[in-house]
Amino acid sequence: MSGYQYCSAMVVEKDSFLRDALVDAINALGFRFVLKADGLPDAVEKLIQVRVNPDKVGTGGLDLLVTQASDRYAEGKGLIRWVRAHKDSPDPFMPILAIGPSKPGANNIISMGVGETAALPPGFSAEDFAAGVFKSTADQRHFVKVGKYFGPDRRLTEEEIPDERRESDLPYNKAGVRFFPPPSNRLERIGKDFRIGPDHVGAVKTAIEMHTPDFRKWVEKRSRQIISAPLSDCDQRPEHCKAVVSKLGEISAETEIKAAIFGFPLITAIAASLRELTEVEPVFTRVYIDLISKHGTAMLAALHDDQRSRTSEFATEIMAELRAIVQKYYKAHPELLKSTATTPSPPGSR
C-alpha cells in the first residue's frame, strides 16, 4: 500500500483562513507539496509556471486541484474550464475536486458540471473531504470531448469500458463524441491498493479544527456587518437597500458553508435562514429590518456561547424566536409567498 507521499496539489480559495485549512487538510493526507492561490489570476499564473518553470513553484506536475466552483463563485468554474481546454494548461487530465454542487443532469453524455472530477457539497465534513480527494485522485474514467466540454465522462449509468477497446469502438462516437483514456500512471502514484481510512479522516478533521479561531473571527466580523447593515430610508432609496440585501445574501451563503465545514450547525441554520430571507423580494418595514439585524445578533450569540448543537435548549430558543419573527413578517405580507416558486422554509424547520 502506498499513499500521497509522491503527490502534489493546489488549493484555490479567496479566504485565507479556509485556504490554509484546506492546505493543511491535504498535507494531513500525506501530500508532499501543496501550492495555494487566492483566485483565478493567481492560480493561472502558477499553473503556467508548473509547466514552463517548475523550479519556481516547486513542482513540475499536480496530482490534484481543489477549487471553489459554486454558483456564487464563477472564477472556480472558469479555472476548471481553463485547466481542461487552454493551451497553456499543464495537464488537461488533472484531477479536480470542486467545492460546490454539480448541476443535476439527465442520463446522457453531457457533464453534470464543467469538467471537475468530483464535487463536494458546499458544507462538507472532514470525511467528505478525504473521500473527495481519494475519489478525484483514483478516478479512472475516460475523458470525453463533446462540443465545448472536455472532462470526465459523467453519464449517470456508465458501462465499464475495457482498456483494450479503441476510441472508435466506444459508444456515442458517431454522435461527434470523442473519448480519451486517462493517464496510465495516475493511479500508480498513489498505489492501486491505497484506501482512505479512519486515521486519514481524523487527521483531516484535526487540521481543519486548528483554524477554528480564524473562522470565529471571520463570523464575528460578518455578524457585525449584518447587524449594522445600512437599511435606513429604504422608502427613499429602495435600489440601494436592495443592493445591501443582495450583499447580505452573499455573506449569509458564505457563512452557511463555512460554519458547516468548521462544525457550527447552529450558525449554519441561522445563516441559512437569513439567506432564504434575502432570496425573497423585500418589503422594507421595521419588522424586516429588525429581522435582518436579529439574525446577526443570533450568530454572535451562538458564536460567543460556543454553541455547536442544533438541539440544545439555547439553540431551540434562538431558532424559535427567529421563526416567530419570520412568520410575523410573512403574515403581514402574504403576497411575498405567492410571488415565489417555493415557500421559504421557516428557520430551523429543516
N, C-alpha and C positions, 0 to 999 in steps of 0.2 A: 504494500500500500504506500502511495506517495502522498502528495498534497500540493499546496500552493507555493512551496519554497522557491520554485523557479519562475514564478509568475509575477507580472507587473500589472498595475491597474491605474485608472484615472477616475477621479471624482469631480464632477462639475456641479456646483451648488453656490448660489449667491450669498446665502447667510453663512458667515464664517464659523459660527459655533456648530451648526448642523454639518457643514462641510468637514470640519475637524472630527466630529463624532463619527461620520461615515468613513473617513480615512482610518481612524483608529479601529473601527469595526472590521475593516478589510485587513488591516495589519494583524488583528487578533485571529483572523482565519489563516494567517501564515504567509501572506503575500510578501515577497522580498522587497518590493518597491511600489510606492503609490504616489502618482502625480496628482496635484489638485489645481483646479481652475475655478474662477469666480463667475464665469459666464461664457457666452458663445465666442466672443473675440479672443479671449484669453485661451480658451480650450482649442480653438482652431490653430492659433499660433503655436501652441505646444505640440499639437498633433503633427503639424508640418515639421517641427523640429525633430520629432521622433523618427520621421522618415529621412530627413536630409542632414540632421546634425544630432545624432543620438547622444553624443558625449555631453552636449549642452544640457539636455534634460534628464540624463541618467539612464535612459533605456532606449533600445532600438526596436521595441515592439511592445504592444499592450495586449494582455490576455482578457481584459475586462474594462468596459467603460460604464460608469454609473452616472446617470444624469436625471434631473427632473424633466418630466415630459407631460405634465398635467395640462388641462385646458387653460389654466391661468399662467402657464409658463411656456410660451411659444418658442423661446430660444432653445429649449431642450429638444423639441421636435425638429427644429432647424438643424441642430447639431447632428441628430441621428441621420437625417437626410444627407448632410454633408459627408459624414463618415461613409455612408453607403454608396454615394454617387460621385463625389468630387474627385477630380484627377489628382489632387494633392493629398488625398486620404492615405494614411499609412497602411490601412488594411480594411477594405470594404467588407470583409467577412468577420470583423471584430465582434466578439460577444458584447452585447449592450443590454444592461439592466436599467430599465426605465422606471422612475418613480412616478406613478400616476396611472389611472385606469386606461386600459386599452378599450377602444370602442368595440361594442359587441358586433359581431359580423355574421353573415349568413354562411352556410356551408359551401364556400367556393374558394377559388384560388387567391382572391384578393386578401391582403393582410388586414388583420383587425387593427393594426397600429400603423406606424410609419417606418417600420423596419427594425424595431427592437427585438432582441432575442427572448427576453422575458420582461414581465411588468410586475411591479409591486403595487399594492393598494397604497394610497397616499399616507394613511396612518398605519404603517407596518410595524410588526413586532420584531424582536431580535431573531426569533425563529423564522419569520417570513424573510428577513434579510439574508440570513445564512442560506436558506433554501433557494432564494432567488439567485444568489451568487453561484451556487452549485448548478442550478438549472441552466444558467447562462453559459458557464464555462464548460459544462459537459454536454451541451446540446450538439446533436449530430444530424439535425435535419438538413436536407438540401436547401439551397437558396433558390429563389425564383425571381426572374425578371419578367415583369408584365407591365406594359405601359411605362409610367414613370416610377413604378415601385420596384425596388430591389431589396430583398431581405429574406429572412427565413420563411419557408412555406408555412402559411398559417391556416390551412384548411382544418376545420374542426374535427373531421374524421379523416385521418391520414392513413394511406396504405404504407406499409413498411416497404421501402424501396431498396432491394438488394444492391450492394455496392457494384456488382458486375454489370448492372443494367446501364446501358448508354443513354445519353440525353435523348436521342431520337426515339427510344423505347418508352420514355416516360409519358404519363397521361397529360393531356391538355397541350401537348407540343404543337398540334395542328391549329390550336387556337391562338397562336402567337405568343405562347409562354415558353420561356427557356429556363432550364434547370441547371444548377451548378452544384457539384459536390462540395461539402465543407472541407477545409484544410485537413489533411490526414493526420497531421502531427498535433492537432489541438488537444485531443483527449490524452495523448501520450505524455503531455507536460504535467498533468496532474495525476496520471495513473488510472488505468481502467477500473481498478478495484476501490478507488478512493470514494468515501462517502462522508457526508456531514453527520456528525453525531452530537449528543448532548453537551459534550465538552466544548465543541465549537460554538454552539448556541449560547452557552454560559459565558464564553469569552466575549462574544459579540455584545451580549447584554451588559456585561461589566464595562466594556469600552464605551458604550453609549451613555450609561449612567454616570460616567466620570464627567460628562459635560452637562449634567443636570443644573448645576449652579448658573451656567451661562444661559440655559433655557429659562430659568426662573427670572433672571434679569430681563431677558427679552420679553417675557409675558408681562412683567410689571410695566415695562415701557409701553407696550401695546395697550394694556388695560387703561393706563392713564390717557392715552390718545383717545380711546373710546369715550371715557368719562368726560373729557374736555372737548369733544367734537364740536366745531363751530356751527351749531344748528339754530342760531337765533335769527329772527327776522326772516324766516323762510317764506312768509307770505309775500315779502317784497323781493326776495331773490331766490326763487324756487330752483333755478338751474344750479346755482352754487350749492344749495343744500342737497340736491340730487347727486352732485359730484362727490360731496362729502360722504353720503350714504354708500355710494359705489366704492369709495376707498375703504370704508368700514367693512364692506363685504369682502374685499381682498384681505384685510387684516384678519377678519374672523375666520376666513377659509385657511389662511396660513396657520393661525393659532390652532384651529381644529386638527390640522395634520400634525403639527409639531407636538402638540400635547399628547396625541395618541402614540407617537414614536417614543416620547420620553416617559410614558406611563402615568398620565394625569387624566383619567377618564372623565372626571367631573368638569375639568376645564374644557375638555373636548366637547362635552354635552352643552356647556354654556356657549361656546364658540359656534357650535352647530346651530343653536337656537338663534343667535344673532345673524349668522349667515342667511338662514331661511327668512328671517325678518327683512333683511336688506334685498332679498330677491323679489319682493312684492312691492308694487308701486306705493310709495309712502304718502301718507297724509300727515302733514307736519303739525299735529296737535301737541299740546303739552304732554298728553299721555304717551305719545310716540317718542318724543324727545327724552322723557323720563325713562322710558323703556330701554332706549339705547344706552343711556348712562347706567341704568341698573345692571345691564349685562357686564359692563366694565367693572362695576363695583363688586359684582358676584365673582368675577375672575380673580380680582385682587384678594377677596376673602378666602377663596379656595386655595390660592397660592400661599398666602400667609399662614393659613392653618394647615398647610401641607396635606390637603385633602386629596387622596387618590382613589377614593371609593365612590361609586355611584349609588351605593345602597345605605350609607351611613345616615344617621339622623340629621347631621349637618347638611349633607347633600340633598336629602329629601326636602328639607325646609327651603333651601335655596331654589331648587327646581320648582317646587310648588308655588313659591312666591312669583317667580318669573312666569310660570304658566298662567297664574291668575291675572297678571297684568297684560299678557299677550291676549288672553281671552277677552278681557275688558276692551282692548283696542279693537279687535276684530268684531266684537259685538256692536261697537259704535260705528263700525264701517264694514257692514256685511258685503257691500259691493266689491270690496277687495278680493274676497274669496271667490266671487263669481267671475272675476276678471282673470283668474289664474287657472291653468290647466289642472293643477292639483292643489288641494287644500294644504296649506303649510302645517307641518306637524307641530303640536304643542311641545314646548321644551320638556325633555325628559320622557317623552312618550315612546321613544324607540329603545 
